[in-house]
Amino acid sequence: MPKVLLFSRQPLTGRPLHEWLDDTADSVILVTTPKAVEGAEDVLAEHFPMHRLVPDYHSWATERVAEEAARAYGADLVASTSESDVLRAARLRARLGLPGQLPDSATAYRDKVVMKRIAGEAGIRVPAFTAVDSVADLLDFLDRTGWPAVVKPRFGAGSEGVAVLRGPADVAAFLDRQRAADVPYLPGQWMAESFVHGDFFHVDGIMRDGRVVHSWPARYNGGGIAQRVWDDSHVSSVMLDPDDPAFTPLAGLTRDVVAALPAAPHPLAFHLEAWIGTDGEPVLCEIASRAGGALIAEAYERVFGVQLAREGLRAQCGSALTLAGQPAAPAELAGWILYPPGYGAFVPPAGPCPVPTAQLTHAMAPGAVGRGVEHLTQAAATALVAAGSAEEVRKDMEELTRWWYDATDWVRGPDASDASDAS
């Protein structure tokens, strides 16, 4: 394994990088945080003696520390585990003259304005969009396109910061939240696009050098993962049957988008999202050069034997792909669910999960206090369901969901404040 400078803020207790990668002690220069190694200090000492702990991971200082470590240890490659590190890893490769995804490709997969501009110029359907560098830009766009519209961070991930504007009151609310926004209201940071009506899908897989190596599409329930923050709902998705009418259009869209954007020579995981309306034609929402979140990687692994986050990281580090071509129709398909925290002390179901095709995992301990969905992938429990067809998966997920809500309770009391009253 080549010597690799690895950016990762993922907790080592939850993402066992030492098990995913080969010869870590001799090969991996880990740049991480003290919080990420809590409870795994022995793993850090044994497997990552070449490491740097940084107190403010997202600061510019981290890139300086990473470059110094890469030069000191003689890094051959640079890798990352999170979308927020895609650009900084690309910049470091360019600085050091190392192979992999460089800034032009990383920018196209991170900056949604650049992404949609390139895709649109290639003939790919995208919503009407504009960069929002001032209030005037937003109002001009609304004058041209009308309501509803969506405003979002250009470099956002997981739908964080997204706002749907359905009228003047929503514009006022968006502008009023400026002081509390994690993303500053500055030029180059925000965009607006037309609201697209249709079913929402995602496509996940591995790409290399401008082509899709393998992938599979799935359908989100409802409006996707952002909707659950607005209404404290569960979120789920189910892989599509090969003969689903959306399968071929989504595969074609994915192929066209990956070919249109600046390519990276080494394999990378990707996560694409798109809508399909009544005309049956897909419209690109966005694509990222990293594995999808929630349980997307786990569902893919259940069906194809490839964990996309692990596979994408190993490929960045120079390891060969486990799966190097598009698989045939699988014997089973999978879906997943994130069940939201409620308001109060968590009382889990007393009995076992009644759906034999489901793997249910509690993410909160009994008695833990829930305050609704406070961030996008937060869950009281997660479920992975696998069956012979998408319809079977959906039916089993519906049965599981009915049982979950009937059997779960959230007890309010003096230590379980009602966050909904405070919001």
N, C-alpha and C positions, 0 to 999 in steps of 0.2 A: 504494500500500500504506500503511495507517495506520502510525503509529509504535507499535512493539510492544516491551514488556519481555519478554525471553525467558530463562527459566530453562533451562539445559542443562549437564549435566556430561559429555555424550557427547564423546569425542575428535573434534576437527574433521577429523582424518585419516581417521576411519572413518565419520563421518556429516557429509557436506559441506553444512552448513546454508546456506552461501553459494550453492550450486547449487540447493538446494531452494526458497529464498525469493527474492523479488524486491526489488531496490533495497536490499540489506541495509545498505550504508554510510549511507544516509540514513534508514533506517526501523527498524533493529533495535538495541535496547539489550541487549546480551548479558551475562548474569550467569553466570559459569563459573569454572573453577579453573585454576591454572597448569598442572597435569598435563594437562588436556583440550586445551590449546593447544600442547603440546610438539610440535615438528616442523611446526607450522602458524602460526608467528609472523607470517609474511608475509601469510597469509590473515586473521589477526586484525587486523593493521594496515590492510589494504586494505578489508576488507569489514565489520569491526566496530569502527570507531574509537570508537563509543559503547559501551564495555564496562566491566565491573567484574570483577576477579579476586578471588576469596575463598579464603582458605586452608583453611577448614573448611566445606565446602559444606553439610553437613547441620545446622549449628548455627543457633540462632535469630538470630545476628548477620547471617546471609546475608539474612534477610527484611528486616532494617533497611536493609542496603545496597541491596537491590532497591527498596525504597520510596523511598529518597532519590534513586536514579537515575531512577526512574519520574517522580517529581515534577520533578526538575531538567530532564529532557529532554521532559517533557510527553507521557507515554505515553498512547495511545488504547486499547490492548489489552494483555492479559497472556497469555502462552503458555508452555507447558512441553513437554518431550520425554520425561520419565520419570514413572513412576507415583508415585515418591516426592515429586514436585513438584506433584501434582494439588491437594492441599489448600493448600499455601502459595500457589500461584497464585490459587486461589479466594479465600483470605483477602485477598490484595492487591487483587483486583478489588473486593471488598466495601469495603475501606478507601478506595479511590480512586473508588468509584462507577462502575466500568467494566463493560461488558457481558461476557457469557460465563458459564461454569459457576461458580456461587456456592457458598458453603460447604455449604448443605443438600444440593445435588446431589453435590458432591465427597465429602462424608462418606458418603453412601449408596453411592457407588461405591468407597470405600476401606475403610470400617469394616465388616467382614463380619458383625458382630452387627446393626448397623443395617440393612444390606443384607438379611439373611435375615429380620429382623423385618418390614420393609416388604413383602418378597416374600410371606412367609407370610400376612400380613394381606390380601394381594390374591388369595389362593387358589392361589398358586404352590407347587408341592411343593418343600420344602427338608428337609434332615435335621433331626432333633431337635438342638437346640443350646442353649448357655448361655454367658453371659459368665463367665470365670474370673478373679475378682479375689482369690482366696485358695485355699489347698489345700482348704478345706472345700467351696468351690464345685465343684471338680473331683471330689472324692470323692462329693458328693451326686449329681452328674450320673451318675457311674458306677453308683451304687446304683440310680438310676432306670432307666437304659437298658441297663446291662450292657456286656459286651465284644463286639467291639472298639470302640474310640472313637478319635477323632483330636483332638489338641490343636494349635493353630496361633496365630500372631500375628494379631490382628484387622486390622492394617494391613500385613500381609506381602504380598510379591509373589514370583512364581516358586516357590512352595512352600517358600521358605526358612523354616527353623525348625519345619517340620511334623513331628510325631511320632505314630506309630500306637501306641496302647496296647492290647495284647492280654492283659495280665494285670498283677498287682501289681508284677512285676519291671520292667515298662516304665514304670509310674508312678514307681517309685523312680529309674530312670535319668533320666526327664524332670526330676524335682525335683533330682537331683544335678548336672545340667548348668547350674544356675541361674547360677553365677558366670561361666561361659564363654559364656552366651547373648548374642547381639547385642541382642535385645529384652529389656528389663528385666522381671523378674517383679513387675509392679506393677499396681494396679487400672487397668482400661481398656485393657490391652495384649494380653490373651490370651482365647481362647475354646475351647470343646470342642464337638464335634458327633459324632453317630453315624456309624459307618463305613457307607458305602453300597456294596453289591455290584452291579457292572454294568460295562458298557463305558463308556469315558471319551471324551468328545468336546469339541471346541471350536468356537465359531462366531465369525467375525470379520467386521467390516464398518464401516460409517459410520452414525451415528445423528444425528438432529437434532430438537430440540423434542419429545422423547417418542415418536419413531417411528423405525423402522429405514429408512434410505434404501436400503441394499443390504447383503447379507451372503451368506456361504456357510459351511456346516458341514463339519467334518472329524473323523476318528476318530484318536485317539492309539493307538500300540501300547502294550500292557501297561498299566501304572498311570500313564502320563503322565511328565512331566518330573522329578518328585520321585523316582521310583523309581530313576533312573539314578545318583543320589548314593548310594543305599543299596547298590546292587549293581554299580556301575561299568559299567552297560549302555549301549547306544546308545538313543536315543529318536527316534521318528519319528511322522509323522501323514500321512494321505492324505485329500484332499477326497472328499466323498461324491458318488456318482452322484445325479442328480435323482430317480430312482425307488427309491433306497435307503429301506427302511422307517423309518429314523431321520430322514430328511430333513425331512419335514413336522412331526413332533413337535418337533424342535429349532428349526425356524423359528418355530413357534407359541410355544414357551417364550421364545425371544429377543424376539419381539414383545411378549409379556406383561410380561417383566421390564423392558424399556426403557420401556414405558408406565407401569409401577407406580412406578419410582424417580423422584425429583424430576428434572425435565428441565433440560437446558441449551439456551439458545436457538440457539447456533451449532453447526455440525456438529463432531462428535468421532468419532475412531476408537474402537472398543470390542473387547473380547476376553472372551467368555463361555465358561465351562466347565461341563459337566453330565455326569451319568451317565444311562444307560438300562439298566434291569434286565430281568428276564424278562417283566415285565408290559408292556413297551414304552413306559412313561410316563417322561418325563425328570424328573430331580431336579436342581435348581440347585446347583452347587458355588459359583460366584462369577462376578462380572462386573466388568471394569475399564474405565474411560473413557480408554483408550489402546490403541495397537496391540499385538497379541500379539508375543511375543519369538521366539527361535530364528529359523527361516526362514519364519515364517508370512506376514510382509508380502511377502517375495520370491515365495512360492508364489502368493499372491493377485495380485501384479503379473504373473506369468507367464501367468495364466489370464485376468485381466480388464483388464490394462494399468494398474492403479492400485496404487501402493505405499502401503500403509495408513499407515505411520508418516509418510511425506512428506505424504500427503493430509490426515491429521489435523492435522499441524502447520500446513500452509498454510491450512486452514480456520480454525484458531484465530487466524491472523494476518489474516483477512479476505478471503482469496482464494476464488474460486468453486470449486465441486467439479468435478473432472474427470468423474466419473460420478455423475449425479443421480437414478438410478433403478435398480431391481433388474434385473440383466442376465438375458437368456435363458440356457438351458442352453448352456454353453460347448462349443467344439469339442474341447477337451482338459481334463484335470484334472491336478493336480500334488500331489506329496508331497515331504517333506523328511526328512533324517536327520542327526543329530549323532552322529558316531563318537567314542567316548570315548578319552582318553589312557590308555595302559597304564602299566606300571611299568618304567622303564628308558629307554634312549636310543632315540628314534624312528627306525626304518628304514622309510621309506615303500615302497609297491609299486614294483617296478622297471619294470613295464610300464605302458602307458596304461590308462585306464578302459575295460573291455570292454563297457559297457552304453551304447549310442548315445543313449538317451533321458535320460542322466544328465549333470549338470554337477557334477563333483567338485572341491572346493577344499580344499587343504591349509591348515589353520590353525596347524600347527606346522612348524618347519623341521627338516630331517633332522638327527639328532643331538641335538635338544632332549630334555631329560629329562622324562618323564611320571611323575606320582605318583598316577595314578587321577583320578577326577572330583572336583575340589576345590570347584567351584561349578557351579551348575545348567546354564548354557549353555556351559560349557567343552567344547571339541572338538579332537580331533586333525585332523579333517577334517569338512566338511559336504557334503551332496549335495542337489541339487534334481532331481527326476525328473518328467517330464511325458509323458503318453500319452493315448490316446483314452478310457479308462475307468479307474475306480478299480481294477478287477481287474488291468488291464495295468500300472498304476503299482505295485501291490503286488508283482506278479511280477518286475518289473524291479528293484524295491528289494530283494527277496529275493536275486536273482542278484548284485546289486552288493554286498550285505552279505556273502554267502558269499565272494566274491572278496576283499573288503577284509580280512576276518579271516585268510584263507589267505595273502594276499600281504604283510601287514604284520607287522613284528617289533618287539619292544621288548627291547633288549639290556641286561642288567644288568651292572654293573661297579662299580669303585670310585667313579666319578662319577655313578652312577645308582643311588642308594640305594633299597632296597626299602621303600617307604613303607608297604606292607601289614604289614611286620613291626613297624613303629613305631606302628601304629594300635591 
